[in-house]
Amino acid sequence: MFRPLNKNILLQVVKSNNSVQNLFLGNSQRKVYEVISVGKEVVEIKVSDHVYLDETKLVSLNIQGNDYYLIEEQYIYLVVEE
């Protein structure tokens, strides 16, 4: 797998219509992301967290045919705790 550097976080889109997503966002089209890997300087986010973030700050990556996203920790606004 891949490990981002510094305060960066590697994400994938979660394809889920769970009640937690609907509770926070209603019927909006925003996505929920799952944390795949974190850089060594990331403090508050851990692997497998589901997060909401500022989508304008995402960097899109296609690695071995899979879509991933990279973002700095400061642009993640909410961690879903179930």
LUMDRENLUM-373528 format. One record per atom (N, C-alpha, C): atom name; x, y, z negated. Coordinates in pm, whole numbers, plus 50000, padded with zeros to 5 digits. Example, Ala and Ser with C-alpha at 12.3 -4.5 7.8 and 13.67 -1.06 7.14 Angstrom:
<recs>
<rec><koltor>N</koltor><c1>51319</c1><c2>49431</c2><c3>49220</c3></rec>
<rec><koltor>CA</koltor><c1>51230</c1><c2>49550</c2><c3>49220</c3></rec>
<rec><koltor>C</koltor><c1>51320</c1><c2>49670</c2><c3>49220</c3></rec>
<rec><koltor>N</koltor><c1>51285</c1><c2>49775</c2><c3>49292</c3></rec>
<rec><koltor>CA</koltor><c1>51367</c1><c2>49894</c2><c3>49286</c3></rec>
<rec><koltor>C</koltor><c1>51290</c1><c2>50003</c2><c3>49213</c3></rec>
</recs>
This chain:
<recs>
<rec><koltor>N</koltor><c1>50084</c1><c2>49881</c2><c3>50000</c3></rec>
<rec><koltor>CA</koltor><c1>50000</c1><c2>50000</c2><c3>50000</c3></rec>
<rec><koltor>C</koltor><c1>50088</c1><c2>50124</c2><c3>50000</c3></rec>
<rec><koltor>N</koltor><c1>50024</c1><c2>50238</c2><c3>49996</c3></rec>
<rec><koltor>CA</koltor><c1>50093</c1><c2>50366</c2><c3>50004</c3></rec>
<rec><koltor>C</koltor><c1>50078</c1><c2>50442</c2><c3>49873</c3></rec>
<rec><koltor>N</koltor><c1>50180</c1><c2>50519</c2><c3>49837</c3></rec>
<rec><koltor>CA</koltor><c1>50175</c1><c2>50603</c2><c3>49717</c3></rec>
<rec><koltor>C</koltor><c1>50202</c1><c2>50746</c2><c3>49759</c3></rec>
<rec><koltor>N</koltor><c1>50107</c1><c2>50835</c2><c3>49735</c3></rec>
<rec><koltor>CA</koltor><c1>50129</c1><c2>50975</c2><c3>49767</c3></rec>
<rec><koltor>C</koltor><c1>50232</c1><c2>51037</c2><c3>49672</c3></rec>
<rec><koltor>N</koltor><c1>50291</c1><c2>51146</c2><c3>49714</c3></rec>
<rec><koltor>CA</koltor><c1>50392</c1><c2>51214</c2><c3>49633</c3></rec>
<rec><koltor>C</koltor><c1>50329</c1><c2>51324</c2><c3>49547</c3></rec>
<rec><koltor>N</koltor><c1>50397</c1><c2>51354</c2><c3>49439</c3></rec>
<rec><koltor>CA</koltor><c1>50364</c1><c2>51467</c2><c3>49350</c3></rec>
<rec><koltor>C</koltor><c1>50221</c1><c2>51460</c2><c3>49297</c3></rec>
<rec><koltor>N</koltor><c1>50143</c1><c2>51566</c2><c3>49320</c3></rec>
<rec><koltor>CA</koltor><c1>50006</c1><c2>51573</c2><c3>49269</c3></rec>
<rec><koltor>C</koltor><c1>49902</c1><c2>51538</c2><c3>49374</c3></rec>
<rec><koltor>N</koltor><c1>49942</c1><c2>51462</c2><c3>49475</c3></rec>
<rec><koltor>CA</koltor><c1>49850</c1><c2>51423</c2><c3>49581</c3></rec>
<rec><koltor>C</koltor><c1>49780</c1><c2>51292</c2><c3>49548</c3></rec>
<rec><koltor>N</koltor><c1>49660</c1><c2>51276</c2><c3>49606</c3></rec>
<rec><koltor>CA</koltor><c1>49576</c1><c2>51160</c2><c3>49581</c3></rec>
<rec><koltor>C</koltor><c1>49530</c1><c2>51105</c2><c3>49715</c3></rec>
<rec><koltor>N</koltor><c1>49537</c1><c2>50973</c2><c3>49732</c3></rec>
<rec><koltor>CA</koltor><c1>49491</c1><c2>50905</c2><c3>49853</c3></rec>
<rec><koltor>C</koltor><c1>49351</c1><c2>50851</c2><c3>49827</c3></rec>
<rec><koltor>N</koltor><c1>49259</c1><c2>50879</c2><c3>49920</c3></rec>
<rec><koltor>CA</koltor><c1>49117</c1><c2>50845</c2><c3>49902</c3></rec>
<rec><koltor>C</koltor><c1>49062</c1><c2>50771</c2><c3>50023</c3></rec>
<rec><koltor>N</koltor><c1>48949</c1><c2>50701</c2><c3>50000</c3></rec>
<rec><koltor>CA</koltor><c1>48866</c1><c2>50647</c2><c3>50106</c3></rec>
<rec><koltor>C</koltor><c1>48722</c1><c2>50684</c2><c3>50075</c3></rec>
<rec><koltor>N</koltor><c1>48639</c1><c2>50696</c2><c3>50179</c3></rec>
<rec><koltor>CA</koltor><c1>48497</c1><c2>50725</c2><c3>50160</c3></rec>
<rec><koltor>C</koltor><c1>48429</c1><c2>50599</c2><c3>50108</c3></rec>
<rec><koltor>N</koltor><c1>48344</c1><c2>50617</c2><c3>50005</c3></rec>
<rec><koltor>CA</koltor><c1>48263</c1><c2>50507</c2><c3>49954</c3></rec>
<rec><koltor>C</koltor><c1>48133</c1><c2>50510</c2><c3>50030</c3></rec>
<rec><koltor>N</koltor><c1>48099</c1><c2>50400</c2><c3>50092</c3></rec>
<rec><koltor>CA</koltor><c1>47974</c1><c2>50393</c2><c3>50167</c3></rec>
<rec><koltor>C</koltor><c1>47867</c1><c2>50333</c2><c3>50076</c3></rec>
<rec><koltor>N</koltor><c1>47809</c1><c2>50422</c2><c3>49993</c3></rec>
<rec><koltor>CA</koltor><c1>47714</c1><c2>50377</c2><c3>49892</c3></rec>
<rec><koltor>C</koltor><c1>47607</c1><c2>50483</c2><c3>49873</c3></rec>
<rec><koltor>N</koltor><c1>47486</c1><c2>50440</c2><c3>49855</c3></rec>
<rec><koltor>CA</koltor><c1>47376</c1><c2>50532</c2><c3>49825</c3></rec>
<rec><koltor>C</koltor><c1>47328</c1><c2>50505</c2><c3>49683</c3></rec>
<rec><koltor>N</koltor><c1>47419</c1><c2>50504</c2><c3>49587</c3></rec>
<rec><koltor>CA</koltor><c1>47381</c1><c2>50471</c2><c3>49450</c3></rec>
<rec><koltor>C</koltor><c1>47308</c1><c2>50586</c2><c3>49383</c3></rec>
<rec><koltor>N</koltor><c1>47247</c1><c2>50559</c2><c3>49270</c3></rec>
<rec><koltor>CA</koltor><c1>47167</c1><c2>50659</c2><c3>49200</c3></rec>
<rec><koltor>C</koltor><c1>47252</c1><c2>50772</c2><c3>49145</c3></rec>
<rec><koltor>N</koltor><c1>47379</c1><c2>50746</c2><c3>49113</c3></rec>
<rec><koltor>CA</koltor><c1>47466</c1><c2>50852</c2><c3>49062</c3></rec>
<rec><koltor>C</koltor><c1>47484</c1><c2>50959</c2><c3>49169</c3></rec>
<rec><koltor>N</koltor><c1>47507</c1><c2>50919</c2><c3>49292</c3></rec>
<rec><koltor>CA</koltor><c1>47524</c1><c2>51015</c2><c3>49400</c3></rec>
<rec><koltor>C</koltor><c1>47397</c1><c2>51098</c2><c3>49417</c3></rec>
<rec><koltor>N</koltor><c1>47282</c1><c2>51033</c2><c3>49417</c3></rec>
<rec><koltor>CA</koltor><c1>47156</c1><c2>51105</c2><c3>49435</c3></rec>
<rec><koltor>C</koltor><c1>47127</c1><c2>51197</c2><c3>49317</c3></rec>
<rec><koltor>N</koltor><c1>47166</c1><c2>51157</c2><c3>49198</c3></rec>
<rec><koltor>CA</koltor><c1>47144</c1><c2>51238</c2><c3>49079</c3></rec>
<rec><koltor>C</koltor><c1>47216</c1><c2>51372</c2><c3>49091</c3></rec>
<rec><koltor>N</koltor><c1>47342</c1><c2>51371</c2><c3>49134</c3></rec>
<rec><koltor>CA</koltor><c1>47422</c1><c2>51493</c2><c3>49141</c3></rec>
<rec><koltor>C</koltor><c1>47394</c1><c2>51575</c2><c3>49266</c3></rec>
<rec><koltor>N</koltor><c1>47368</c1><c2>51508</c2><c3>49377</c3></rec>
<rec><koltor>CA</koltor><c1>47365</c1><c2>51580</c2><c3>49503</c3></rec>
<rec><koltor>C</koltor><c1>47229</c1><c2>51580</c2><c3>49572</c3></rec>
<rec><koltor>N</koltor><c1>47131</c1><c2>51515</c2><c3>49515</c3></rec>
<rec><koltor>CA</koltor><c1>47001</c1><c2>51508</c2><c3>49580</c3></rec>
<rec><koltor>C</koltor><c1>47012</c1><c2>51436</c2><c3>49714</c3></rec>
<rec><koltor>N</koltor><c1>46951</c1><c2>51493</c2><c3>49815</c3></rec>
<rec><koltor>CA</koltor><c1>46953</c1><c2>51430</c2><c3>49947</c3></rec>
<rec><koltor>C</koltor><c1>47060</c1><c2>51488</c2><c3>50038</c3></rec>
<rec><koltor>N</koltor><c1>47156</c1><c2>51558</c2><c3>49983</c3></rec>
<rec><koltor>CA</koltor><c1>47259</c1><c2>51620</c2><c3>50067</c3></rec>
<rec><koltor>C</koltor><c1>47348</c1><c2>51515</c2><c3>50131</c3></rec>
<rec><koltor>N</koltor><c1>47424</c1><c2>51554</c2><c3>50228</c3></rec>
<rec><koltor>CA</koltor><c1>47508</c1><c2>51462</c2><c3>50304</c3></rec>
<rec><koltor>C</koltor><c1>47652</c1><c2>51455</c2><c3>50255</c3></rec>
<rec><koltor>N</koltor><c1>47683</c1><c2>51514</c2><c3>50140</c3></rec>
<rec><koltor>CA</koltor><c1>47820</c1><c2>51509</c2><c3>50088</c3></rec>
<rec><koltor>C</koltor><c1>47858</c1><c2>51365</c2><c3>50059</c3></rec>
<rec><koltor>N</koltor><c1>47987</c1><c2>51337</c2><c3>50067</c3></rec>
<rec><koltor>CA</koltor><c1>48038</c1><c2>51202</c2><c3>50050</c3></rec>
<rec><koltor>C</koltor><c1>48099</c1><c2>51183</c2><c3>49911</c3></rec>
<rec><koltor>N</koltor><c1>48099</c1><c2>51059</c2><c3>49868</c3></rec>
<rec><koltor>CA</koltor><c1>48169</c1><c2>51021</c2><c3>49746</c3></rec>
<rec><koltor>C</koltor><c1>48296</c1><c2>50949</c2><c3>49790</c3></rec>
<rec><koltor>N</koltor><c1>48408</c1><c2>50983</c2><c3>49728</c3></rec>
<rec><koltor>CA</koltor><c1>48537</c1><c2>50924</c2><c3>49764</c3></rec>
<rec><koltor>C</koltor><c1>48587</c1><c2>50836</c2><c3>49650</c3></rec>
<rec><koltor>N</koltor><c1>48655</c1><c2>50728</c2><c3>49687</c3></rec>
<rec><koltor>CA</koltor><c1>48719</c1><c2>50640</c2><c3>49588</c3></rec>
<rec><koltor>C</koltor><c1>48869</c1><c2>50661</c2><c3>49593</c3></rec>
<rec><koltor>N</koltor><c1>48930</c1><c2>50674</c2><c3>49477</c3></rec>
<rec><koltor>CA</koltor><c1>49074</c1><c2>50694</c2><c3>49468</c3></rec>
<rec><koltor>C</koltor><c1>49145</c1><c2>50560</c2><c3>49494</c3></rec>
<rec><koltor>N</koltor><c1>49236</c1><c2>50561</c2><c3>49591</c3></rec>
<rec><koltor>CA</koltor><c1>49311</c1><c2>50441</c2><c3>49630</c3></rec>
<rec><koltor>C</koltor><c1>49448</c1><c2>50439</c2><c3>49564</c3></rec>
<rec><koltor>N</koltor><c1>49511</c1><c2>50556</c2><c3>49556</c3></rec>
<rec><koltor>CA</koltor><c1>49646</c1><c2>50566</c2><c3>49500</c3></rec>
<rec><koltor>C</koltor><c1>49670</c1><c2>50710</c2><c3>49456</c3></rec>
<rec><koltor>N</koltor><c1>49755</c1><c2>50728</c2><c3>49353</c3></rec>
<rec><koltor>CA</koltor><c1>49784</c1><c2>50863</c2><c3>49303</c3></rec>
<rec><koltor>C</koltor><c1>49934</c1><c2>50885</c2><c3>49295</c3></rec>
<rec><koltor>N</koltor><c1>49973</c1><c2>51012</c2><c3>49312</c3></rec>
<rec><koltor>CA</koltor><c1>50113</c1><c2>51049</c2><c3>49296</c3></rec>
<rec><koltor>C</koltor><c1>50154</c1><c2>51047</c2><c3>49149</c3></rec>
<rec><koltor>N</koltor><c1>50282</c1><c2>51049</c2><c3>49124</c3></rec>
<rec><koltor>CA</koltor><c1>50335</c1><c2>51038</c2><c3>48988</c3></rec>
<rec><koltor>C</koltor><c1>50298</c1><c2>51156</c2><c3>48898</c3></rec>
<rec><koltor>N</koltor><c1>50268</c1><c2>51271</c2><c3>48954</c3></rec>
<rec><koltor>CA</koltor><c1>50235</c1><c2>51389</c2><c3>48874</c3></rec>
<rec><koltor>C</koltor><c1>50086</c1><c2>51407</c2><c3>48849</c3></rec>
<rec><koltor>N</koltor><c1>50003</c1><c2>51316</c2><c3>48899</c3></rec>
<rec><koltor>CA</koltor><c1>49858</c1><c2>51325</c2><c3>48878</c3></rec>
<rec><koltor>C</koltor><c1>49826</c1><c2>51288</c2><c3>48733</c3></rec>
<rec><koltor>N</koltor><c1>49747</c1><c2>51373</c2><c3>48667</c3></rec>
<rec><koltor>CA</koltor><c1>49723</c1><c2>51357</c2><c3>48524</c3></rec>
<rec><koltor>C</koltor><c1>49583</c1><c2>51302</c2><c3>48493</c3></rec>
<rec><koltor>N</koltor><c1>49479</c1><c2>51359</c2><c3>48553</c3></rec>
<rec><koltor>CA</koltor><c1>49343</c1><c2>51329</c2><c3>48511</c3></rec>
<rec><koltor>C</koltor><c1>49269</c1><c2>51228</c2><c3>48597</c3></rec>
<rec><koltor>N</koltor><c1>49322</c1><c2>51190</c2><c3>48708</c3></rec>
<rec><koltor>CA</koltor><c1>49253</c1><c2>51101</c2><c3>48802</c3></rec>
<rec><koltor>C</koltor><c1>49327</c1><c2>50968</c2><c3>48805</c3></rec>
<rec><koltor>N</koltor><c1>49249</c1><c2>50857</c2><c3>48812</c3></rec>
<rec><koltor>CA</koltor><c1>49314</c1><c2>50725</c2><c3>48819</c3></rec>
<rec><koltor>C</koltor><c1>49258</c1><c2>50645</c2><c3>48936</c3></rec>
<rec><koltor>N</koltor><c1>49330</c1><c2>50542</c2><c3>48974</c3></rec>
<rec><koltor>CA</koltor><c1>49289</c1><c2>50455</c2><c3>49084</c3></rec>
<rec><koltor>C</koltor><c1>49152</c1><c2>50395</c2><c3>49052</c3></rec>
<rec><koltor>N</koltor><c1>49068</c1><c2>50389</c2><c3>49151</c3></rec>
<rec><koltor>CA</koltor><c1>48930</c1><c2>50337</c2><c3>49151</c3></rec>
<rec><koltor>C</koltor><c1>48827</c1><c2>50437</c2><c3>49100</c3></rec>
<rec><koltor>N</koltor><c1>48867</c1><c2>50557</c2><c3>49056</c3></rec>
<rec><koltor>CA</koltor><c1>48770</c1><c2>50661</c2><c3>49022</c3></rec>
<rec><koltor>C</koltor><c1>48691</c1><c2>50700</c2><c3>49147</c3></rec>
<rec><koltor>N</koltor><c1>48564</c1><c2>50735</c2><c3>49127</c3></rec>
<rec><koltor>CA</koltor><c1>48483</c1><c2>50792</c2><c3>49234</c3></rec>
<rec><koltor>C</koltor><c1>48476</c1><c2>50941</c2><c3>49206</c3></rec>
<rec><koltor>N</koltor><c1>48502</c1><c2>51022</c2><c3>49308</c3></rec>
<rec><koltor>CA</koltor><c1>48516</c1><c2>51166</c2><c3>49287</c3></rec>
<rec><koltor>C</koltor><c1>48441</c1><c2>51248</c2><c3>49391</c3></rec>
<rec><koltor>N</koltor><c1>48407</c1><c2>51370</c2><c3>49351</c3></rec>
<rec><koltor>CA</koltor><c1>48356</c1><c2>51473</c2><c3>49441</c3></rec>
<rec><koltor>C</koltor><c1>48463</c1><c2>51581</c2><c3>49450</c3></rec>
<rec><koltor>N</koltor><c1>48474</c1><c2>51644</c2><c3>49566</c3></rec>
<rec><koltor>CA</koltor><c1>48587</c1><c2>51733</c2><c3>49589</c3></rec>
<rec><koltor>C</koltor><c1>48554</c1><c2>51840</c2><c3>49691</c3></rec>
<rec><koltor>N</koltor><c1>48649</c1><c2>51929</c2><c3>49711</c3></rec>
<rec><koltor>CA</koltor><c1>48639</c1><c2>52033</c2><c3>49813</c3></rec>
<rec><koltor>C</koltor><c1>48683</c1><c2>51971</c2><c3>49946</c3></rec>
<rec><koltor>N</koltor><c1>48586</c1><c2>51935</c2><c3>50029</c3></rec>
<rec><koltor>CA</koltor><c1>48617</c1><c2>51865</c2><c3>50154</c3></rec>
<rec><koltor>C</koltor><c1>48697</c1><c2>51949</c2><c3>50253</c3></rec>
<rec><koltor>N</koltor><c1>48700</c1><c2>52080</c2><c3>50235</c3></rec>
<rec><koltor>CA</koltor><c1>48778</c1><c2>52164</c2><c3>50325</c3></rec>
<rec><koltor>C</koltor><c1>48928</c1><c2>52148</c2><c3>50301</c3></rec>
<rec><koltor>N</koltor><c1>48967</c1><c2>52089</c2><c3>50189</c3></rec>
<rec><koltor>CA</koltor><c1>49108</c1><c2>52072</c2><c3>50154</c3></rec>
<rec><koltor>C</koltor><c1>49162</c1><c2>51934</c2><c3>50189</c3></rec>
<rec><koltor>N</koltor><c1>49080</c1><c2>51848</c2><c3>50248</c3></rec>
<rec><koltor>CA</koltor><c1>49122</c1><c2>51713</c2><c3>50284</c3></rec>
<rec><koltor>C</koltor><c1>49216</c1><c2>51710</c2><c3>50404</c3></rec>
<rec><koltor>N</koltor><c1>49312</c1><c2>51620</c2><c3>50399</c3></rec>
<rec><koltor>CA</koltor><c1>49396</c1><c2>51589</c2><c3>50515</c3></rec>
<rec><koltor>C</koltor><c1>49356</c1><c2>51449</c2><c3>50560</c3></rec>
<rec><koltor>N</koltor><c1>49310</c1><c2>51436</c2><c3>50684</c3></rec>
<rec><koltor>CA</koltor><c1>49267</c1><c2>51307</c2><c3>50737</c3></rec>
<rec><koltor>C</koltor><c1>49386</c1><c2>51228</c2><c3>50787</c3></rec>
<rec><koltor>N</koltor><c1>49388</c1><c2>51099</c2><c3>50754</c3></rec>
<rec><koltor>CA</koltor><c1>49494</c1><c2>51009</c2><c3>50799</c3></rec>
<rec><koltor>C</koltor><c1>49430</c1><c2>50882</c2><c3>50855</c3></rec>
<rec><koltor>N</koltor><c1>49490</c1><c2>50827</c2><c3>50959</c3></rec>
<rec><koltor>CA</koltor><c1>49449</c1><c2>50696</c2><c3>51008</c3></rec>
<rec><koltor>C</koltor><c1>49572</c1><c2>50607</c2><c3>50999</c3></rec>
<rec><koltor>N</koltor><c1>49567</c1><c2>50514</c2><c3>50906</c3></rec>
<rec><koltor>CA</koltor><c1>49681</c1><c2>50426</c2><c3>50880</c3></rec>
<rec><koltor>C</koltor><c1>49640</c1><c2>50283</c2><c3>50911</c3></rec>
<rec><koltor>N</koltor><c1>49707</c1><c2>50224</c2><c3>51006</c3></rec>
<rec><koltor>CA</koltor><c1>49680</c1><c2>50088</c2><c3>51049</c3></rec>
<rec><koltor>C</koltor><c1>49532</c1><c2>50066</c2><c3>51080</c3></rec>
<rec><koltor>N</koltor><c1>49469</c1><c2>50164</c2><c3>51145</c3></rec>
<rec><koltor>CA</koltor><c1>49330</c1><c2>50154</c2><c3>51186</c3></rec>
<rec><koltor>C</koltor><c1>49228</c1><c2>50186</c2><c3>51079</c3></rec>
<rec><koltor>N</koltor><c1>49271</c1><c2>50226</c2><c3>50961</c3></rec>
<rec><koltor>CA</koltor><c1>49180</c1><c2>50261</c2><c3>50852</c3></rec>
<rec><koltor>C</koltor><c1>49185</c1><c2>50410</c2><c3>50826</c3></rec>
<rec><koltor>N</koltor><c1>49070</c1><c2>50469</c2><c3>50795</c3></rec>
<rec><koltor>CA</koltor><c1>49062</c1><c2>50612</c2><c3>50765</c3></rec>
<rec><koltor>C</koltor><c1>49086</c1><c2>50637</c2><c3>50617</c3></rec>
<rec><koltor>N</koltor><c1>49180</c1><c2>50724</c2><c3>50588</c3></rec>
<rec><koltor>CA</koltor><c1>49213</c1><c2>50766</c2><c3>50452</c3></rec>
<rec><koltor>C</koltor><c1>49215</c1><c2>50918</c2><c3>50449</c3></rec>
<rec><koltor>N</koltor><c1>49213</c1><c2>50972</c2><c3>50328</c3></rec>
<rec><koltor>CA</koltor><c1>49219</c1><c2>51116</c2><c3>50309</c3></rec>
<rec><koltor>C</koltor><c1>49316</c1><c2>51147</c2><c3>50198</c3></rec>
<rec><koltor>N</koltor><c1>49385</c1><c2>51257</c2><c3>50211</c3></rec>
<rec><koltor>CA</koltor><c1>49483</c1><c2>51301</c2><c3>50113</c3></rec>
<rec><koltor>C</koltor><c1>49438</c1><c2>51438</c2><c3>50061</c3></rec>
<rec><koltor>N</koltor><c1>49448</c1><c2>51457</c2><c3>49929</c3></rec>
<rec><koltor>CA</koltor><c1>49408</c1><c2>51584</c2><c3>49869</c3></rec>
<rec><koltor>C</koltor><c1>49491</c1><c2>51606</c2><c3>49743</c3></rec>
<rec><koltor>N</koltor><c1>49511</c1><c2>51732</c2><c3>49707</c3></rec>
<rec><koltor>CA</koltor><c1>49580</c1><c2>51764</c2><c3>49582</c3></rec>
<rec><koltor>C</koltor><c1>49481</c1><c2>51752</c2><c3>49466</c3></rec>
<rec><koltor>N</koltor><c1>49531</c1><c2>51714</c2><c3>49351</c3></rec>
<rec><koltor>CA</koltor><c1>49448</c1><c2>51693</c2><c3>49232</c3></rec>
<rec><koltor>C</koltor><c1>49361</c1><c2>51815</c2><c3>49199</c3></rec>
<rec><koltor>N</koltor><c1>49413</c1><c2>51934</c2><c3>49218</c3></rec>
<rec><koltor>CA</koltor><c1>49340</c1><c2>52056</c2><c3>49180</c3></rec>
<rec><koltor>C</koltor><c1>49210</c1><c2>52076</c2><c3>49256</c3></rec>
<rec><koltor>N</koltor><c1>49191</c1><c2>52007</c2><c3>49369</c3></rec>
<rec><koltor>CA</koltor><c1>49071</c1><c2>52024</c2><c3>49450</c3></rec>
<rec><koltor>C</koltor><c1>48965</c1><c2>51918</c2><c3>49422</c3></rec>
<rec><koltor>N</koltor><c1>48986</c1><c2>51834</c2><c3>49323</c3></rec>
<rec><koltor>CA</koltor><c1>48885</c1><c2>51738</c2><c3>49280</c3></rec>
<rec><koltor>C</koltor><c1>48810</c1><c2>51801</c2><c3>49164</c3></rec>
<rec><koltor>N</koltor><c1>48678</c1><c2>51810</c2><c3>49177</c3></rec>
<rec><koltor>CA</koltor><c1>48597</c1><c2>51883</c2><c3>49081</c3></rec>
<rec><koltor>C</koltor><c1>48518</c1><c2>51795</c2><c3>48985</c3></rec>
<rec><koltor>N</koltor><c1>48497</c1><c2>51669</c2><c3>49022</c3></rec>
<rec><koltor>CA</koltor><c1>48408</c1><c2>51586</c2><c3>48941</c3></rec>
<rec><koltor>C</koltor><c1>48448</c1><c2>51440</c2><c3>48955</c3></rec>
<rec><koltor>N</koltor><c1>48459</c1><c2>51371</c2><c3>48842</c3></rec>
<rec><koltor>CA</koltor><c1>48480</c1><c2>51226</c2><c3>48842</c3></rec>
<rec><koltor>C</koltor><c1>48350</c1><c2>51163</c2><c3>48792</c3></rec>
<rec><koltor>N</koltor><c1>48298</c1><c2>51066</c2><c3>48866</c3></rec>
<rec><koltor>CA</koltor><c1>48175</c1><c2>50998</c2><c3>48828</c3></rec>
<rec><koltor>C</koltor><c1>48209</c1><c2>50891</c2><c3>48725</c3></rec>
<rec><koltor>N</koltor><c1>48148</c1><c2>50902</c2><c3>48608</c3></rec>
<rec><koltor>CA</koltor><c1>48166</c1><c2>50802</c2><c3>48504</c3></rec>
<rec><koltor>C</koltor><c1>48034</c1><c2>50729</c2><c3>48486</c3></rec>
<rec><koltor>N</koltor><c1>48032</c1><c2>50600</c2><c3>48518</c3></rec>
<rec><koltor>CA</koltor><c1>47908</c1><c2>50522</c2><c3>48508</c3></rec>
<rec><koltor>C</koltor><c1>47906</c1><c2>50440</c2><c3>48383</c3></rec>
</recs>
